[in-house]
Amino acid sequence: MNIIDGQQQSKEWITLSLLYLMENKVYSDIKITEIAKKSGLVRQTIYRNYQDKDDILYEYLCHQLNMMDSEITKDQLSGEAIFIAFFNMWKEFVPNSLFQNIHAADRKIRQIIYRSLEYFVQTKYLNYFIPAQMSVGPLQHYALRSLSSMLHGILIEWSLQHYQQSPEEIGKLTYQLTDSTREYCLQGAMDKERKLNL
C-alpha cells in the first residue's frame, strides 16, 4: 500500500468513526480522542489529515454533495429536476447519525451543513444555471449566500419534519422560492459579460 492509499484509508476510518460516535452522542460533545480511539489511530494521524473534527464532517458532506452533483450532471437534469434530485439524494444518502444530530438541535452541525451547502452552491450549483463562460459579479455573491441560506433553511426544516413532503414536493417548492435569486444571478452574469464585450 502506498502513502496516498494509506492516507485515504485513514481518512475513511476517521470519518466512519465520527459518524458511528454520532449515533449515540451529540456531535458537539465528541472529542478527537474518542474519534482516535474508535478508529484505532493516534491523535496525530487525525491532525495530520484534518484541522479539527469540523473539517472531518465538512469534508464528508462536501464529498456527498459532489456525488449528488455527479448524478445530476450524468442525468443532465435542469430546472426544478435539480432540486428534486438534490432532496431525493439527501433523504437517501444522509446517514441516520447526522439526521439524529439535526434533531438534537446541535448548532455546530447546522453550521457545518450550511458551509457545505455554500460550497455546493458556489462551486457546483452555479454551473447548472449560469453558462460556464460567464461569471457572477460582486453583488451576486450576496445572492448566492442568500440561495445557500434558503436551501439550508428548507433542508433543515424538512429534516426536522421527518421528510413529511416528498422530494418532488419540496424540490418544486424550493425551485419556486429561489426563482428571483437565480434570475438575479443569471442577469448579473449576463450584464458582466456584456460589459466585458463592449
matplotlib code that plots the C-alpha trace (Angstrom):
import matplotlib.pyplot as plt

x = [0.0, 1.4, 1.3, -1.7, -3.7, -2.8, -3.8, -7.1, -7.8, -7.0, -9.4, -12.2, -11.6, -11.7, -14.9, -16.7, -15.6, -17.1, -20.3, -20.5, -19.9, -22.7, -25.2, -25.1, -23.7, -24.3, -21.7, -20.5, -19.7, -17.5, -13.7, -10.9, -9.5, -12.8, -12.5, -8.9, -9.7, -12.7, -10.7, -7.6, -5.4, -3.4, -4.5, -1.5, -2.8, -6.2, -4.4, -2.2, -5.3, -7.7, -7.6, -10.3, -13.4, -15.5, -13.2, -13.9, -17.6, -17.3, -15.2, -17.6, -20.6, -18.8, -18.0, -21.7, -22.6, -20.0, -21.6, -25.0, -23.5, -22.2, -25.6, -27.3, -24.7, -24.8, -28.6, -28.4, -31.1, -32.2, -34.7, -36.7, -35.5, -32.1, -33.8, -35.9, -32.8, -30.9, -33.6, -34.1, -30.4, -30.2, -33.0, -31.5, -27.8, -27.6, -26.6, -29.0, -26.4, -26.4, -30.2, -30.3, -27.9, -30.1, -33.0, -30.8, -30.6, -26.8, -26.0, -22.5, -24.0, -26.2, -23.3, -21.2, -24.2, -24.5, -20.8, -21.1, -24.2, -22.4, -19.6, -22.1, -23.9, -20.8, -18.8, -21.4, -25.0, -23.9, -22.9, -26.4, -28.0, -25.2, -23.2, -19.6, -18.1, -19.9, -19.0, -21.1, -20.2, -19.5, -23.2, -24.2, -22.0, -24.8, -27.5, -25.5, -25.2, -28.9, -29.5, -27.3, -29.3, -32.6, -31.5, -30.1, -33.3, -35.6, -33.3, -33.1, -36.8, -37.7, -35.4, -37.0, -40.4, -39.2, -39.5, -43.3, -43.3, -41.9, -38.6, -40.8, -42.9, -40.1, -37.9, -40.6, -41.3, -37.5, -37.3, -40.2, -38.9, -35.4, -36.7, -35.9, -32.4, -31.5, -32.8, -30.8, -27.5, -28.1, -28.9, -25.8, -23.6, -25.1, -24.6, -21.0, -20.4, -21.9, -19.7, -16.6, -17.5, -18.0]
y = [0.0, 3.4, 6.6, 8.0, 4.8, 4.7, 8.3, 7.7, 4.6, 6.6, 9.3, 6.8, 5.2, 8.6, 9.6, 6.3, 6.6, 10.1, 9.0, 6.0, 8.0, 10.5, 7.7, 7.7, 11.1, 14.8, 15.9, 18.9, 16.6, 14.2, 14.6, 14.0, 11.5, 9.4, 9.5, 8.4, 5.5, 4.3, 4.5, 2.7, 5.7, 8.1, 11.7, 12.9, 11.0, 12.8, 16.2, 15.3, 14.9, 17.4, 20.7, 19.6, 17.4, 20.0, 19.5, 15.8, 16.3, 19.2, 17.1, 14.2, 16.4, 18.0, 14.5, 13.6, 16.8, 16.1, 12.6, 14.3, 16.7, 13.8, 12.2, 15.5, 16.1, 12.5, 12.6, 16.1, 17.5, 21.1, 23.4, 22.0, 18.5, 19.5, 20.4, 17.3, 15.1, 17.0, 16.4, 12.9, 12.1, 13.9, 11.7, 8.6, 9.1, 11.1, 8.8, 8.3, 9.7, 13.0, 13.0, 12.4, 15.3, 17.7, 16.7, 17.2, 20.9, 20.8, 24.3, 23.2, 20.5, 23.1, 25.4, 22.7, 21.7, 25.4, 25.6, 22.5, 23.9, 27.2, 25.2, 23.3, 26.4, 28.3, 25.5, 23.2, 24.6, 27.8, 25.8, 24.5, 27.8, 30.2, 29.3, 28.2, 31.2, 33.7, 34.7, 36.4, 39.9, 41.0, 41.8, 38.3, 37.0, 38.1, 36.5, 33.2, 33.5, 34.0, 31.0, 28.9, 30.1, 29.3, 25.9, 25.3, 26.5, 24.4, 21.3, 21.5, 22.2, 19.3, 17.0, 18.2, 17.4, 13.8, 14.3, 14.8, 16.2, 14.1, 15.2, 16.2, 18.5, 20.1, 20.3, 22.1, 24.5, 25.3, 25.9, 28.4, 30.1, 30.6, 31.8, 35.5, 34.8, 32.5, 35.1, 37.8, 35.8, 35.0, 38.6, 39.8, 37.3, 38.4, 42.1, 41.5, 39.5, 42.4, 45.0, 42.8, 42.6, 46.3]
z = [0.0, -0.9, 1.2, -0.7, -0.3, 3.4, 4.0, 2.2, 4.3, 7.5, 6.4, 5.8, 9.2, 10.9, 9.1, 9.8, 13.4, 13.8, 12.1, 14.4, 17.5, 16.4, 16.6, 20.4, 21.2, 20.2, 17.7, 19.8, 22.8, 20.8, 21.4, 19.0, 21.5, 21.1, 17.3, 17.5, 19.9, 17.8, 14.5, 16.1, 15.1, 17.1, 17.5, 15.5, 12.4, 12.7, 13.0, 10.1, 7.9, 9.5, 11.4, 13.7, 13.8, 12.0, 9.0, 9.1, 8.9, 6.4, 4.0, 4.3, 3.5, 0.5, -0.8, -0.5, -2.4, -5.1, -5.6, -5.9, -8.4, -10.4, -10.6, -11.6, -14.3, -15.5, -15.8, -17.5, -15.2, -15.3, -13.7, -10.7, -11.5, -10.0, -6.7, -6.7, -7.3, -4.5, -1.9, -3.1, -2.7, 0.7, 2.0, 0.6, 1.4, 4.6, 7.5, 10.4, 12.8, 11.0, 10.9, 14.6, 15.3, 13.3, 15.5, 18.6, 17.6, 17.6, 16.2, 15.2, 12.9, 11.3, 10.7, 9.0, 6.8, 5.9, 5.0, 2.8, 1.1, 0.4, -1.1, -3.3, -4.4, -5.3, -7.0, -8.4, -8.5, -10.1, -13.2, -13.6, -14.4, -15.5, -18.6, -17.9, -19.8, -17.6, -14.1, -11.4, -10.2, -6.6, -5.9, -7.0, -4.2, -1.7, -3.8, -3.7, 0.1, 0.2, -2.0, 0.3, 3.3, 1.7, 0.7, 4.2, 6.0, 3.8, 4.2, 8.0, 8.4, 6.0, 8.0, 11.3, 9.8, 9.1, 5.4, 5.5, 2.0, -0.9, -2.5, -5.5, -3.4, -1.5, -4.7, -6.6, -3.6, -3.4, -7.1, -6.9, -3.7, -5.3, -8.7, -8.2, -6.7, -9.6, -12.1, -10.4, -10.6, -14.3, -15.1, -13.3, -15.1, -18.5, -17.6, -16.7, -19.9, -21.9, -20.3, -21.0, -24.7, -25.1]

ax = plt.figure().add_subplot(projection="3d")
ax.plot(x, y, z, "-o")
ax.set_aspect("equal")
plt.show()
